[in-house]
Amino acid sequence: MAKINIRDRNANKPDKKPNWEYRFEAAKVDGKRKHISKSGFRTKKEAEMAGAKALAEYENAGLKFEPVEISVADYLEYWYDQYVKTNLKYNSQQNYRGLIDNHLKPRLGHYRLRALNPSILQEYANDLKKNGFSKSHVVGILSTLSGALDYAIEPLNYIKDNPMRLVRFPKIERKPRERIILSVDEWQTIIDRFPFGNRFHIPLMIGFYTGMRIGEVFALTWDDIDLENKTITVNKQVVQRKIGNETKKAFYFASTKTESSNRVIRFGSTLENALRREKLRQTENEVKYGGFYTIHGITIEQDEKGNDIRRMVPIQKCVDIPMATVKMVCVDENGEYTSTNSFKYASRIIHHDLKMAFDFHSLRHTHATLLIENGANIKNVQHRLGHEKIETTLQTYVHDTEVMAERSVEIFEELTTKRA
């Protein structure tokens, strides 16, 4: 328990009235010592009584600061630790981390929390627009701040009102996001550049022929693939993250984006043949490399919310470490995991060598658009993509292409010609 120090600030000033002060040490903030003090008491006894009450409130609350004194920067760190890390998924945590570090703390961090007012925040909102940020980015920054301030009201009771409630978000025209749709010829050029045996061949094939998300593709194990029935079970995604005080990121299996993302996807003979050849190739390489072939163990750890999370641990077969193992689908010749990070190299080749606009998500866009153009059932497309709402499938992944426009004309012509 902290010790209360009492002193008369005017003890060496006989011409002035006594000015008693209490002072005790609080927890460190950002690694710096923090003291809680108050002066202005007429007598030593008054200072002792007030100091004892303040210390009791501090110890009982368990806070690292007094709410009246806390800066916006320190409060945002407290909110991130107490709310974000314990309630949100890792990718969302990283998103908030970026908004706090890159936007909110540099501009507003030096203010006291209770000093924030609508005028300050409206000016900040307007400046975000002037700096050219997109509508979604501006909304993300301001909504994050508003959510953090709501938490300061309830349950913390640090402030009485949320000043963001009176701030008007600036009107910004939404810029349409570029959605890359590959032609069949472009796809053929890409897959010719990464033929069978190349570490990027299989993830490209799976992405194109199933429309799966990148995190889902690179999380696949051979247990997820039924070659006899030509189905892939999607029940997880891979994320790269740190847990606790670790300095380096590792790959973990996490739950899918939404509940509807858990699905079974059927595929055809082209992908089946590619997967059968790949499975045989990996078996042969495992014999070839022997004890130096890389396998992947699984350890169970806990995330910030106390939930179990499975970590992927690459180890060589010759190392005798007792743990459960999985056979990853996306691996290099020596068994080394081909990750979402590794795939960035393939994207650079497609951009610079093949001169194409491309990202892995374009395989998903292309898959959905080709299906719709050729008359696939929209509900089945929704299921294949793992969308909760059919509106997402229609508005985001199905594009008004030239083929669709011509097909509409053909359908109308056929209908009217028959009637004539």
C-alpha positions in Angstrom: 0.0 0.0 0.0 1.2 3.5 -0.9 2.4 5.8 1.9 0.8 9.2 2.3 3.2 12.1 2.7 2.0 15.3 4.3 3.8 18.6 4.1 3.3 22.3 4.5 4.3 23.9 1.2 4.8 27.3 2.9 6.8 25.9 5.9 9.8 28.1 4.9 7.7 31.1 4.1 6.8 32.6 7.5 5.0 35.5 5.9 2.5 33.2 4.3 -0.4 31.1 5.7 0.1 27.3 5.9 -0.6 25.4 2.7 -0.8 21.7 3.6 -0.6 19.0 0.9 -1.0 15.3 0.7 0.9 13.2 -1.8 1.3 9.5 -2.5 2.7 7.4 -5.3 0.4 5.9 -7.9 1.0 3.2 -10.5 3.3 4.1 -13.4 1.8 5.4 -16.6 3.8 4.7 -19.8 6.7 3.6 -17.6 6.9 7.0 -15.8 6.3 7.5 -12.1 3.0 9.1 -11.3 2.0 10.9 -8.0 -1.4 11.9 -6.8 -1.4 15.0 -4.7 -3.6 17.9 -3.6 -2.8 21.1 -1.6 -4.7 24.0 -0.2 -5.6 22.6 3.2 -5.4 24.9 6.2 -4.3 22.3 8.7 -2.3 19.1 8.8 -5.2 17.1 10.0 -7.4 18.2 7.1 -4.7 17.2 4.7 -4.3 13.8 6.4 -8.0 13.1 6.3 -8.3 14.1 2.7 -5.2 12.1 1.8 -6.5 8.9 3.5 -9.8 9.2 1.7 -8.1 9.7 -1.7 -5.8 6.8 -1.1 -8.7 4.5 -0.1 -10.6 5.5 -3.3 -7.5 4.9 -5.4 -6.7 1.5 -3.8 -10.3 0.3 -4.0 -10.7 1.4 -7.6 -7.5 -0.2 -8.7 -6.9 2.5 -11.3 -3.6 3.6 -12.6 -4.7 7.2 -12.7 -7.3 9.7 -11.5 -10.1 10.1 -14.1 -10.0 13.9 -13.8 -6.3 13.9 -14.7 -6.0 11.2 -17.3 -4.9 12.1 -20.8 -6.7 10.9 -24.0 -3.6 9.0 -24.9 -3.5 7.1 -21.6 -7.2 6.5 -21.6 -7.2 5.0 -25.1 -4.5 2.6 -24.0 -6.6 1.7 -20.9 -9.7 1.2 -23.2 -7.7 -0.9 -25.6 -6.4 -3.2 -22.9 -9.7 -3.5 -20.9 -12.2 -3.6 -23.7 -10.7 -4.2 -27.2 -8.3 -7.0 -26.3 -10.8 -8.8 -24.2 -13.9 -8.6 -26.5 -12.8 -8.4 -30.2 -11.0 -10.8 -32.6 -7.4 -10.3 -33.3 -7.8 -8.7 -36.7 -10.2 -6.1 -35.2 -7.7 -5.5 -32.4 -5.0 -4.7 -35.0 -7.3 -2.4 -36.8 -8.1 -0.4 -33.6 -4.4 -0.5 -32.7 -3.5 1.3 -36.0 -6.3 3.9 -35.7 -5.2 4.7 -32.1 -1.5 4.9 -32.9 -1.6 6.6 -36.3 -4.5 9.0 -35.9 -6.1 9.5 -32.5 -3.1 9.7 -30.2 -1.0 12.0 -32.4 -3.8 14.5 -32.8 -5.8 14.2 -29.5 -3.5 12.4 -27.1 -2.2 15.4 -25.3 -5.7 16.6 -24.2 -7.1 15.6 -20.9 -10.1 13.2 -21.4 -12.5 15.6 -19.6 -11.3 18.5 -21.7 -12.5 17.1 -25.0 -15.5 19.0 -26.4 -17.5 19.0 -29.7 -15.6 22.0 -31.0 -12.2 20.3 -30.8 -13.6 17.1 -32.2 -15.5 18.7 -35.1 -12.4 20.5 -36.2 -10.5 17.2 -36.1 -13.3 15.5 -38.2 -13.2 18.2 -40.8 -9.4 18.0 -41.0 -9.6 14.3 -41.7 -11.7 15.1 -44.8 -9.2 17.9 -45.9 -6.4 15.4 -45.6 -8.0 13.3 -48.3 -9.0 10.2 -46.3 -11.7 8.0 -47.7 -15.2 8.0 -46.3 -14.8 4.6 -44.7 -11.5 5.6 -43.1 -12.9 8.8 -41.6 -15.9 6.9 -40.3 -13.6 4.2 -38.9 -11.5 6.8 -37.0 -14.4 8.8 -35.6 -16.5 5.7 -34.7 -13.5 4.3 -32.8 -13.2 7.4 -30.8 -16.9 7.6 -30.1 -17.0 4.0 -29.0 -14.0 4.6 -26.6 -15.8 7.6 -25.1 -19.0 5.7 -24.6 -17.0 3.2 -22.5 -15.7 6.1 -20.5 -19.3 7.0 -19.6 -20.5 3.4 -19.0 -19.2 1.5 -17.1 -16.3 3.7 -16.0 -18.2 6.9 -15.2 -15.2 9.0 -16.1 -17.2 11.5 -18.1 -20.9 12.3 -18.1 -21.5 12.9 -21.8 -19.9 11.8 -25.1 -18.9 14.9 -27.0 -18.8 12.9 -30.2 -22.6 12.8 -30.2 -22.7 16.4 -31.3 -20.1 16.0 -34.0 -21.3 15.9 -37.6 -19.3 13.5 -39.8 -18.1 15.4 -42.9 -19.8 14.4 -46.2 -17.3 12.6 -48.4 -18.1 11.0 -51.7 -17.4 7.3 -51.5 -14.8 6.3 -54.0 -15.7 3.0 -55.7 -13.2 0.3 -54.7 -11.3 -1.2 -57.6 -12.5 -4.8 -58.0 -10.3 -6.8 -60.2 -12.0 -9.4 -62.5 -9.7 -11.6 -64.5 -10.5 -12.9 -67.9 -10.1 -16.6 -68.6 -7.1 -15.8 -70.8 -5.5 -13.7 -67.9 -6.1 -16.6 -65.5 -4.4 -19.0 -67.9 -1.4 -16.7 -68.1 -1.1 -16.6 -64.4 -1.4 -20.4 -63.8 1.1 -21.0 -66.7 3.6 -18.8 -64.8 3.0 -20.9 -61.6 2.7 -24.4 -63.0 2.3 -27.7 -61.1 5.2 -28.1 -58.6 5.5 -24.4 -57.9 4.6 -23.6 -54.3 2.0 -21.1 -55.4 0.2 -23.4 -57.9 -2.2 -25.0 -55.4 -3.3 -21.9 -53.5 -4.0 -20.2 -56.9 -6.0 -23.2 -58.1 -8.1 -23.4 -54.9 -8.8 -19.7 -54.9 -9.9 -19.6 -58.5 -12.0 -22.8 -58.5 -13.7 -22.2 -55.1 -13.7 -18.5 -54.4 -12.4 -19.0 -50.9 -10.8 -16.2 -48.9 -7.1 -16.1 -48.7 -7.0 -16.8 -44.9 -9.3 -19.8 -45.5 -7.1 -21.2 -48.4 -3.9 -21.0 -46.4 -5.5 -22.7 -43.4 -6.4 -25.8 -45.2 -5.2 -29.2 -44.0 -5.6 -32.4 -46.0 -8.2 -33.5 -43.5 -10.4 -30.7 -44.8 -10.4 -32.1 -48.4 -12.5 -35.1 -49.5 -11.2 -36.1 -52.9 -13.7 -38.9 -53.3 -16.7 -36.6 -52.9 -14.9 -33.5 -54.3 -15.6 -31.3 -51.3 -13.7 -28.8 -49.1 -14.8 -28.2 -45.6 -14.1 -24.6 -44.5 -14.0 -24.3 -40.7 -11.1 -22.0 -39.9 -8.8 -19.4 -41.2 -5.1 -18.6 -40.5 -4.0 -15.4 -38.9 -0.5 -14.1 -38.1 -0.3 -12.5 -34.7 1.5 -12.1 -31.4 0.2 -13.3 -28.0 1.2 -11.7 -24.7 4.8 -10.3 -24.6 6.1 -12.2 -27.6 8.3 -10.1 -30.0 7.7 -12.1 -33.2 4.4 -13.1 -34.8 3.4 -16.7 -35.4 0.7 -18.3 -37.4 -2.5 -19.5 -35.6 -5.7 -21.2 -36.6 -8.7 -18.9 -35.8 -12.4 -19.2 -36.3 -13.9 -18.1 -39.6 -14.9 -14.6 -40.4 -18.6 -15.3 -39.6 -20.7 -18.3 -38.7 -22.0 -18.6 -42.3 -18.3 -18.8 -43.4 -18.3 -22.4 -42.1 -19.4 -24.3 -45.1 -18.7 -27.2 -47.5 -17.7 -26.3 -51.0 -18.0 -28.7 -54.0 -15.4 -28.6 -56.7 -14.9 -30.2 -60.1 -12.5 -32.6 -61.8 -9.9 -29.9 -62.7 -9.2 -29.0 -59.1 -9.6 -32.7 -58.0 -6.8 -33.7 -60.4 -4.5 -30.9 -59.2 -5.1 -31.8 -55.6 -4.5 -35.5 -56.2 -1.2 -34.8 -58.0 -0.2 -32.4 -55.2 -0.9 -34.9 -52.4 1.2 -37.5 -54.2 4.0 -35.0 -54.7 4.1 -34.1 -51.1 4.2 -37.8 -50.1 7.2 -38.3 -52.4 9.0 -35.2 -51.1 8.5 -36.3 -47.5 10.3 -39.6 -48.4 13.0 -37.7 -50.4 13.8 -35.2 -47.5 13.4 -37.8 -44.7 14.2 -36.3 -41.3 14.7 -32.9 -42.8 11.2 -32.6 -44.1 9.2 -29.9 -42.3 6.0 -30.9 -40.5 3.7 -28.7 -38.5 2.9 -29.3 -34.9 0.0 -27.7 -33.0 0.1 -26.2 -29.5 -2.8 -24.8 -27.6 -2.5 -21.3 -26.2 -4.9 -18.7 -24.9 -5.8 -15.4 -26.5 -6.6 -12.1 -24.7 -10.2 -13.3 -24.1 -9.0 -16.6 -22.5 -10.2 -18.7 -25.4 -8.1 -21.6 -26.7 -6.2 -20.8 -29.9 -4.1 -23.2 -31.9 -0.6 -22.2 -32.9 1.2 -23.7 -35.9 4.8 -24.8 -35.0 7.1 -25.8 -37.9 9.5 -28.6 -36.9 11.6 -31.0 -38.8 10.7 -34.7 -38.7 14.0 -35.6 -37.1 13.2 -33.5 -34.0 11.4 -35.6 -31.5 8.9 -33.2 -30.0 5.7 -34.8 -28.7 2.7 -32.8 -30.0 -0.2 -33.2 -32.4 0.6 -32.5 -36.0 -1.4 -31.5 -39.1 -0.6 -31.9 -42.8 -0.9 -28.4 -44.4 -2.1 -28.3 -48.1 0.0 -25.2 -49.0 3.6 -26.2 -48.6 6.9 -25.9 -50.5 8.9 -28.9 -51.7 10.6 -29.4 -48.3 7.3 -29.2 -46.5 7.9 -25.6 -45.4 4.6 -23.7 -44.9 3.5 -21.5 -47.8 1.8 -18.6 -46.0 -0.2 -15.5 -46.8 3.1 -13.6 -46.4 4.9 -15.9 -48.9 2.1 -15.3 -51.4 3.0 -11.6 -51.7 6.0 -12.7 -53.8 3.6 -14.3 -56.3 1.5 -11.1 -56.4 4.6 -9.0 -57.2 5.5 -11.3 -60.1 2.0 -11.0 -61.5 2.1 -7.2 -61.1 5.6 -6.6 -62.5 6.4 -9.5 -64.8 2.9 -10.3 -66.2 1.8 -6.6 -66.0 -1.6 -7.4 -64.5 -3.7 -5.8 -61.8 -4.1 -8.6 -59.2 -4.6 -9.5 -55.6 -5.7 -12.8 -54.1 -9.2 -11.4 -53.6 -9.5 -10.9 -57.3 -9.8 -14.7 -57.6 -12.8 -14.6 -55.4 -14.4 -11.7 -57.4 -13.7 -13.6 -60.6 -15.1 -16.9 -59.4 -18.4 -15.2 -58.3 -18.8 -13.1 -61.5 -18.1 -16.0 -63.9 -20.7 -18.1 -62.1 -23.4 -15.4 -62.3 -22.6 -14.6 -65.9 -23.2 -18.1 -66.8 -26.5 -18.6 -65.0 -25.4 -20.1 -61.7 -28.0 -20.0 -58.9 -27.3 -16.9 -56.8 -28.1 -18.7 -53.5 -25.5 -21.4 -54.3 -23.0 -18.6 -55.1 -23.8 -17.0 -51.7 -23.1 -20.4 -50.0 -19.9 -21.0 -51.9 -18.6 -17.5 -50.8 -19.8 -18.0 -47.2 -21.9 -14.8 -47.1 -24.4 -14.3 -44.3 -26.6 -12.1 -46.5 -27.4 -12.5 -50.2 -27.1 -8.7 -50.6 -23.4 -8.9 -49.9 -23.0 -11.4 -52.8 -25.0 -9.3 -55.2 -23.6 -5.8 -54.3 -20.0 -6.7 -53.6 -18.9 -9.7 -55.7 -21.3 -9.8 -58.7 -20.4 -7.1 -61.2 -22.3 -5.6 -64.1 -20.1 -6.9 -66.9 -20.5 -6.7 -70.7 -21.5 -10.4 -70.8 -24.3 -9.7 -68.3 -25.5 -6.7 -70.4 -25.6 -8.7 -73.6 -27.3 -11.7 -71.9 -30.1 -9.4 -70.7 -30.7 -8.1 -74.2 -30.7 -11.7 -75.6 -33.2 -12.8 -72.9 -35.6 -9.9 -73.7 -35.3 -10.5 -77.5 -36.1 -14.2 -77.0 -39.2 -13.4 -75.0 -40.6 -10.7 -77.3 -39.8 -12.7 -80.5 -41.7 -15.7 -79.2 -44.8 -13.6 -78.5 -44.6 -12.0 -81.9 
